[in-house]
């Protein structure tokens, strides 16, 4: 990866707003986002991500190549949280483990876009329907994370599997992102165009404010994050590299395109710091954003850009 591409992504405005939030806390600024506004922005992001993801699904090819890619993506999104949850649960408790599991089962759109930019700079071809696969991987990981949190959380061990599934699928954040995905998939282009300015044009601005708020939350919990010792950053480094490396290898059994295999590796390796924090803020309010957001954004994101990308491409060959 070129130094200019790395610098461009590390100076992304959304990332810088997150750092601004941390900085504001460190200098003891009174900067704050009202709680009601924060909840609205969380709901907006879930709505916009789900709706646009549904639109991508609707305009994707329906051939066997897309079907295989979609099944693999959903499979990864549902499998990764299972082992991450139990790795994290012993150290951080079920609430935090559910959020961490959802984050690492889900994806980072910014990391994906960076990977696409890298392939384009190298002249490596890839299929556009992977954008739809990326969108499909958001919701399953959130559902699994909420499910595990409900099933193994304090006071929920006596719940039946039916009750746990009902709680997980009935959670407001899960209903919103899944419902928006379905509505986006069924809406025509003309219908979607009517709310396009709201779902797309405003997204980056709301995302910047959301990450500023997440930076403020993370900044307040930064001292606690450091108190967790080496386990949290180690988990945030090892999990994505292992996920990406294994995916880079096994996708050779399904796909011939090196570009597709690389993007799948990136999807498996990245961690969500947008959709999952927005969902978990509502679904798991006791989970500590100062733990799972720095893991995904401050550790996993740069590790993928600097170490992960070259490793995955080397495995693919």
N, C-alpha and C positions, 0 to 999 in steps of 0.2 A: 504494500500500500504506500502511495506517495505521501510525502510529508504534507503537501498542500491539501490533499483530501482529508487526512487526519486532522489537520488544523481547522479546516472548514467545518467539520462535524463537531469538534470540541468547542468551537465558538458559535454553535447553533444558539439562536436567541432563547429558545425554550430552556435549554440547558443552563444558559447564563442567568435566566430569571430564577431558576432553582438555586443556583449558587448565590444570587443576590439575597434570596430569602435566608439562607444560612448566614451570610455576612451580616444581615440586619440584626439577627439574633445575637451574634457574637459581639456587636458594638452596642447591644442593649437598646436598639431602636424601638419605638412604640408602633412601628408598622404592623398592621394586622388586617386580615380579611374577615369581615363579619361572618359568623357561623351560618346564617341563613343564605348568604351569598355563596359560601363555600359549598353548601349542599346543593344549591341550584346548579352550580358549575359542574359538580360531580354528575348530576342527573343529565345535564346537557351533553357532556362528553360521552356518556354511555349511549344516549340516544343517537348522537351523530355517528359514532363508531359503528353501532349496530345498523343504522339505516344505510350508510354508505357501503358497509360490508354486504348487505343484502342486494344493493344495486350491482356491486361487482359480481356477485353470484349469478344474478339474472342475466348478465351480459357475458358470462363465461361460456366457453364451448362445453357441450354436454357429452363429449366423446369419452372413450375408455381412459385416455390419458388423464383427463381432468378428474374422472371418478377415482382412479388409483391415487392421484395426488391428494384429493380431498379426504379419502379414507385414511391415508397415511398421516395427514396433518391432524385430523381429529383424533386418531389413535395416539399420536405423540402428545397432544394437548391433554388427553385423559390419563395417559400412563405416567408421564413425568411427575405430576403432582403426587401420585401415590407414594413413590419412594422418597421424594423430597420432604413430604409431610412427616414421615416417620423418622427421617434423619434430623429434622428440626424440632420435632415435638419434645424429645427428651430434654433438650437444652432450653427451649423458649416457650413451651406450653402450647396447648391446642389452638388457641386464638391466633397467636403469632404464626404458628406452623401452618395453619390454614391459609393465611395471607401469603406467606413465603411460597407455599406449594402452588397456589394459584398464579403468583407472579412468574415462577419459573416454568409452569406449564403453559402459560400464555406467551405472548410475543411482544417485541418492541418494534413498532413501525419505523421509528427513527433508525434503528440498527438495520432493518430490512432495506430501507431506502438507501442507506450508506452502502450496503452490499450490492444493490442494483447499480449504483454509481460506479462502484469498482469494476463490475462486470462490463459495463458500457465503456469505461476507459480502457479496458483490456480487449474490447471487441469480442467478448464471449457472449454467445446467444443464450437466451432462456425464454421460457413460455410465459406470456402475460397472465395466464390464469392462476399463477402462483399468488397474485395479489388477492384473488378471491379465497385461496387456501389460507392465506395469512388472516383474512377477516374471519374465516370459519374457526380458527384456533383460539379466538378470544373467549367466546362464551363457554365452551366445554371446560376449560381450565378453571374458570370462575365457579361453575357449577360444582366441579369436583372439590375445589378448595372449600367452598361453603359446606358441601356434604360432609367432608372429613371433619371440619370444625364442629359441625352439629353432632356428628356421630360419636366423636371421641372427646368432645369438650366437657368441661365440668358441669355436672348435673344433667347430662344428656345421655349417659351410658345406658339408662333404662328405657330409652326410646326404642320403638320397633323400627325396622328398616323402612317400613312404609311411612312412618312419621318423619324419619330423618329425610327421606327423599322429598316428602311434601314440604318440609321446612326449607330444604335447599332450593327446590324449584320454585317455591312460592316467595322466596326472598325478593324484595322490591327491585334490587339492582339486577338480579338474574332475569326477572320478568321483563324489565325494561330493555336490556340488551338483546334478549332472545326475541321479544316482541318487535323491537325495531328492526332486527335482522329479517324477520318474516315479512314485515310491512315493506321494507326496502326491496325485498326480492319480488314482491307482488306488484309494486308500483310501476307504472309505465314511465318511460323517459320524460314524457310531457308532464306527468303528475309530479315526478321527482324534481323537475326543473323549477316548479313553483316554490319549493322550499330550499332549493339549492343554495341561495345566498346564506341561509341560516345554518345549514348542515355543513357547508364547505368553506365559504368565504370567512365566516366568523370563527372557525374552528381554531386556527392558529393563535388568535388573540385570546380566546378563552383558555386554550392550552397553556399559554404563557402565564396567565393569572393563576391557573390551577397549580402549575409547577412553582410559582412564587409562593403560593400558600403551602405547598408540600415542602418547599425549602424552609419556610418558617417553622413548620411542624418538625421537620427533620433536625433543624438547627437547635430547637429546644431539647430534642432527644439525643443530640450528638454525643453528649457526655455519657449518656446511658448506653449508646451504641458502642462506644469505646470500652465500657465496662463489661460488655459481653465477651471480651477477650478476642483471641485469634479465631475462634470457631466461626463467627459470622462472616468475616472477610474470606476465610478459607473456603467456606461453603459457597460463597458468591464467586469464587474463582474456579474451584474444582468442578462444581455441578455443570456450569455451561460448557466448559471445555470437554468434559466427558460426554455430555449430550451431543454436542456438535461433532466430535470425533466419531462417535458410534454411528450417528446418522449419516455422516459423510461416507462411511464404509458400507452400511447396509443399503443405502439408496442405489448402490451399483447393481443390486439385484432387480430393481424396478425401473430405473430410468437410465437412458443412454446419454442424456445431455449433461455435460459437466456443469453448465450454468444452473440447471434445475437442481442438481445434487448440492451445489454450493449454497443456493438459496434455502433449500430445506435444512441444511446444516445450521445456517444462521437462524432460521425460525426455531429450531430445536434448542439452540444455545442461548438465545436472547431471553430477557426477562422484562415483563411489562412494568412500566412505571407511570402509565396513564390510565388504561382501562381498569386494571386490577386495583390500584389505590382508590380510584373513584368508586369502584364496587365495594371494596372492603371497608371503606370509610362508612358505608351504610350497613353492610352485612356483618362486619366484625368490628364494631366501634372500640372494643377493648384491645384489639391488636395495635401494636405500636408502629405507626408510620415511620418513626425515627429509626426503626430497625429494618423493615423490609424495603423501604424506598431507597435508603443509602446502599443497601446490598445490590439492588437492581440498577440504580442509576450511577452511583459513585464508584462501584467496583466492577460489576459485570459488564456494563456498557463499554468503558474504556478497555477492559481486558479483551473483549471480543474484537474491538477495532485493532488493537495492537498485537495480540497474540493469537486470538482465535482464527481470524480470517486466513492468515498464512498457513496455520495448521490444517484447517479444513481443506484448503486448496491443495496442499501437499498430499494429503490422504487420497483425494480424488484423482490427482495426477494430471 
